[in-house]
Amino acid sequence: MKILLAGGAGFIGSAVVRLAVTRGYQAGNVGALTYAACLANVACLTDSRLYAFEQADIRDRAALELIIAAHQPDIVMQLAAESHVNRSIDGPADFIETNIMGTFNMPEAARKCWGARGTSEGLRFHHISTDEVLGSLPADPALKFTEATPYDPRSRYSASKASSDRLVRAWFETYGLPVVLSNCSNNCGPYHFPEKLIPVVILNGLAGKPLPIYGDGSNIRDWFYVEDHADALLLVAQKGQIARSDNIGGENERSNLELVQTICSILDRLQPRNSGRYAELITFVTDRPGHDAHYAIDPSRIRSELGWTPSVTVEEGMEHTVRWYIENEDWWRPLLSRQGVGMRLGQSTSA
């Protein structure tokens, strides 16, 4: 099987590429190598005959058409996206251009290439999205996002992803392009770019710096391990129902404060401080504008229909993650100098 994946030098995308090659699939990786991408994420595949990297921006449809025509993939997976909500507050244009216009180019380029084959049999276009397009749940822990939950994006990031989801669906309705979609909850794991909450907490803790938590830390997210997500994505890409979206999550809801406390406890065991405990570094900071209160995915359909279940608990996933960052300073240290890393972004609400 041949897979062509856009965004395979990022956090989730690189996990999918690594797993695909491990399973013997031929994997093409398309990436623009923006600030959050890192070819070190897939360096283990450099010498594999099953792997190829193509540097291209998904906003360049002509380049995409040439790449898809050259690789002749059975499955195209669209993971390339701007994803940091704070950056979408400060500079939404990149999110509109990449997440909407770039996604527009992906199914159109696939349609042109696959149209030349004369059949769509065995072909799939898989668009990967987020639970954030579904808005914010009330605090009630019994409430979950299902596949029937109406879209209600609240941030510039989630609005751009919601738009991209609708665009991809339109390619099925208009052209019959065989599309599948998935919406996931938050991921933890190796190679997570160090501007997101988990790596920030781990790396600040190791450096003895404050561990920032927005507001009072009560915002709730559902977490699961990135390699379990990669497994689910490959499953949906091959067996998901055409023109449908599947929810993927770990059913492991934690408030941001609980999550940070868990990381602190793991750090206390794996790499104790010279004096005191890591939780003493927790610092509450001004909340992010428009911060959604509660996300929670109901993944029961993908479990019952496709047989997918996570391989590790959220606690195991967090421990794997913390240990990986402790042991891989050579990966994250160079990234700390990239634009915006280590800065508090997304504070401005002015026009």
C-alpha positions in Angstrom: 0.0 0.0 0.0 1.2 3.5 -0.9 0.5 6.4 1.4 1.3 10.1 0.8 1.0 12.2 3.9 1.1 16.0 4.2 2.6 17.2 7.5 4.7 14.2 8.2 7.5 16.2 9.8 5.2 17.4 12.6 4.2 15.8 15.9 1.2 13.6 14.9 2.2 13.3 11.2 5.6 11.9 12.0 4.1 9.3 14.3 1.9 8.1 11.4 4.8 8.0 9.0 7.0 6.0 11.4 4.2 3.5 12.1 3.3 3.2 8.4 6.9 2.3 7.4 7.2 -0.1 10.3 4.1 -1.9 8.9 5.7 -2.2 5.5 3.7 0.6 3.8 5.4 2.9 1.2 5.2 6.3 2.7 5.7 9.7 1.0 6.0 12.7 3.3 5.2 16.1 2.1 6.2 19.1 4.2 7.0 22.8 4.0 9.2 22.6 7.0 7.7 25.5 8.8 8.8 26.5 12.3 7.1 23.5 14.1 8.3 20.9 11.6 11.5 18.9 12.2 13.0 16.3 10.0 14.7 14.8 13.0 11.2 13.4 13.8 11.6 11.0 10.9 15.4 10.7 10.8 15.1 7.0 11.6 13.5 6.4 8.2 16.1 8.2 6.1 17.7 5.0 4.8 14.4 3.1 4.3 13.5 2.2 0.7 9.9 2.6 1.8 10.2 6.3 2.7 10.6 9.5 0.7 10.4 13.2 1.7 9.2 15.9 -0.6 9.6 19.5 0.4 6.6 21.4 -0.7 3.9 23.8 0.7 0.3 22.6 0.5 -0.5 26.1 -0.6 1.3 25.3 -3.9 -1.2 23.1 -5.8 1.0 22.7 -8.9 3.7 21.2 -6.7 1.2 18.9 -5.0 -0.1 17.7 -8.3 3.4 16.7 -9.5 4.1 14.9 -6.2 0.9 13.0 -6.2 1.3 12.0 -9.8 4.9 10.8 -9.1 4.0 8.8 -6.0 0.6 7.4 -7.2 -0.6 6.9 -3.6 -3.6 4.7 -2.7 -4.2 6.9 0.4 -3.6 10.6 0.8 -3.6 11.9 4.4 -3.9 15.6 5.2 -2.3 16.5 8.5 -0.5 19.6 7.4 -1.8 22.5 9.5 -1.1 25.5 11.7 -2.3 24.3 15.1 -1.2 26.5 18.0 -4.2 28.5 19.2 -2.0 31.2 20.7 -0.4 31.9 17.4 -3.8 32.1 15.7 -4.7 34.9 18.1 -1.6 36.9 17.1 -1.5 36.0 13.4 -4.6 34.3 11.9 -3.6 34.8 8.3 -1.3 31.8 8.3 -4.1 29.7 9.6 -6.5 30.8 6.9 -3.9 30.3 4.2 -2.6 26.9 5.3 -5.6 25.3 7.0 -8.2 26.5 4.5 -6.5 27.3 1.2 -3.9 24.6 1.7 -6.5 22.0 2.5 -8.5 23.1 -0.6 -5.5 22.2 -2.7 -5.0 18.7 -1.3 -8.3 17.0 -2.4 -8.3 18.9 -5.6 -4.8 17.7 -6.5 -5.7 14.1 -5.5 -8.9 14.3 -7.6 -6.9 15.4 -10.6 -4.4 12.6 -10.2 -6.9 9.9 -9.4 -9.2 11.0 -12.2 -6.5 10.0 -14.6 -6.7 6.4 -13.3 -10.3 6.1 -14.3 -11.4 4.5 -11.1 -11.5 5.4 -7.4 -11.6 1.7 -6.3 -9.3 1.3 -3.3 -8.4 5.0 -3.0 -9.0 7.1 0.1 -8.4 10.8 1.0 -8.2 11.1 4.8 -8.5 14.5 6.4 -7.4 14.8 10.0 -9.1 17.3 12.2 -9.6 18.2 15.9 -12.3 18.1 18.6 -11.9 21.9 18.9 -14.2 22.4 15.9 -17.0 21.2 18.1 -16.7 24.1 20.6 -16.7 23.9 24.4 -18.8 21.6 26.6 -20.3 22.5 29.9 -18.5 21.3 33.0 -20.7 18.2 33.3 -18.3 15.2 33.0 -21.1 13.1 31.5 -21.2 15.2 28.4 -19.1 14.1 25.4 -18.6 15.1 21.8 -20.1 12.6 19.5 -20.0 12.4 15.7 -23.5 14.0 15.7 -22.4 17.1 17.8 -22.9 20.3 15.8 -19.8 22.3 14.9 -19.3 25.4 17.1 -15.7 26.6 16.6 -14.6 29.4 19.0 -11.0 30.3 18.1 -9.4 31.3 14.8 -7.6 28.0 14.8 -10.7 25.9 15.2 -12.7 28.0 12.8 -10.0 27.4 10.1 -10.1 23.7 10.8 -13.9 23.6 10.7 -13.7 25.3 7.3 -11.3 22.7 6.1 -13.5 19.8 7.3 -16.4 21.2 5.3 -14.3 21.7 2.2 -13.2 18.1 2.2 -16.8 16.8 2.6 -17.8 19.0 -0.4 -15.3 17.1 -2.6 -17.2 13.9 -1.9 -20.6 15.5 -2.5 -19.6 17.3 -5.6 -17.1 14.9 -7.2 -17.5 11.6 -5.4 -13.9 11.8 -4.1 -13.6 8.9 -1.5 -13.0 11.0 1.6 -12.8 9.9 5.3 -12.4 12.3 8.2 -11.4 12.0 11.8 -11.6 14.4 14.8 -9.2 13.7 17.7 -8.7 14.8 21.3 -5.3 16.0 22.7 -2.2 14.0 22.2 0.9 13.4 24.3 4.1 11.7 23.3 7.6 12.1 21.8 8.5 14.9 19.3 5.8 17.3 20.6 7.0 20.8 19.6 8.1 22.7 22.7 5.4 25.4 22.6 2.5 23.2 23.7 1.5 22.6 27.3 3.1 19.2 28.0 6.6 19.9 26.6 6.5 23.4 28.1 5.9 22.0 31.6 8.5 19.2 31.2 11.2 21.4 29.9 10.5 24.3 32.3 10.5 21.9 35.1 13.9 20.4 34.1 15.2 24.0 33.9 13.8 25.0 37.3 11.5 27.6 35.7 7.9 28.4 36.5 5.3 26.0 35.2 2.6 28.3 33.7 -1.1 27.3 33.9 -3.7 29.5 32.3 -6.4 30.9 34.7 -7.2 28.6 37.5 -6.2 25.4 35.7 -9.8 24.1 35.5 -10.0 23.8 31.7 -10.5 20.1 30.9 -9.0 18.2 28.0 -9.2 14.5 26.9 -5.7 13.0 26.4 -4.2 10.0 24.7 -0.9 8.8 23.4 0.2 10.0 19.9 1.3 6.5 18.8 -2.2 5.2 19.6 -3.6 8.0 17.5 -1.3 7.1 14.6 -2.6 3.5 14.8 -6.2 4.8 14.7 -5.5 7.1 11.8 -4.1 4.3 9.7 -7.2 2.2 10.6 -9.6 5.0 9.6 -7.7 5.7 6.4 -8.1 2.0 5.3 -11.5 1.0 6.8 -13.4 4.1 7.8 -16.7 4.7 6.1 -16.6 7.0 3.1 -17.9 10.6 3.7 -18.0 10.1 7.5 -15.9 11.4 10.4 -14.8 9.2 13.3 -14.1 10.5 16.7 -10.7 9.4 18.2 -9.9 9.9 21.9 -8.6 8.3 25.0 -11.5 8.9 27.4 -9.0 10.4 29.8 -10.2 13.8 30.9 -7.9 15.9 33.1 -8.0 19.5 34.1 -4.9 21.4 33.1 -4.0 21.6 36.8 -4.4 17.8 37.2 -2.3 17.2 34.1 0.5 19.4 35.3 0.4 17.8 38.7 0.7 14.4 37.1 3.8 15.5 35.1 5.3 16.9 38.3 4.9 13.6 40.1 6.5 11.7 37.2 9.4 14.2 37.2 9.8 13.8 41.0 10.3 10.1 40.4 12.4 10.1 37.3 14.6 13.2 37.9 14.2 14.7 41.4 15.1 18.3 42.0 18.1 19.1 44.2 15.6 20.8 46.5 11.9 20.7 46.7 9.3 19.2 44.4 8.3 20.2 40.9 4.8 21.1 41.9 6.2 24.1 43.8 7.0 25.7 40.4 3.4 25.8 39.4 2.4 29.4 38.5 -1.1 30.6 37.5 -1.0 33.2 34.7 -3.6 35.3 32.9 -5.9 33.1 30.9 -5.9 32.9 27.2 -8.6 35.0 25.4 -11.6 32.8 24.5 -10.1 29.7 26.2 -12.5 26.8 25.7 -13.5 25.2 29.0 -14.1 21.6 28.3 -13.4 19.0 25.5 -14.3 15.4 25.8 -14.5 12.8 23.0 -16.8 9.8 22.8 -14.8 7.3 20.7 -17.3 4.4 21.2 -18.1 4.2 17.4 -14.5 3.6 16.3 -14.1 1.1 19.1 -17.2 -0.9 18.3 -17.1 -0.7 14.5 -13.4 -0.7 13.8 -12.1 -2.5 16.9 -9.7 0.3 17.9 -8.6 0.7 21.5 -5.6 2.6 23.0 -2.6 0.5 23.9 -1.6 2.5 26.9 -3.4 4.4 29.7 -2.9 8.2 29.9 -0.7 7.7 32.9 1.5 5.3 30.9 1.6 7.7 28.0 2.6 10.6 30.2 5.4 8.6 31.8 6.7 7.5 28.3 6.5 11.2 27.3 8.4 12.6 30.3 11.0 9.9 30.0 11.5 10.6 26.3 12.1 14.3 26.9 14.6 13.6 29.7 16.5 11.2 27.4 16.4 13.3 24.2 17.8 16.7 25.0 19.6 16.6 21.6 16.2 16.8 19.9 14.5 19.6 21.8 17.5 21.8 22.7 17.9 23.3 19.2 14.2 23.9 18.9 14.2 26.4 21.8 15.8 29.0 19.6 13.0 28.9 17.0 10.7 31.9 16.5 8.2 32.4 19.4 9.3 29.4 21.5 9.6 30.3 25.1 7.4 33.4 24.7 3.9 34.0 25.9 1.9 34.3 22.7 -1.8 35.0 22.2 -2.4 37.6 24.8 -3.6 40.4 22.6 -7.3 40.9 21.9 -6.9 44.3 20.2 -7.9 44.8 16.6 
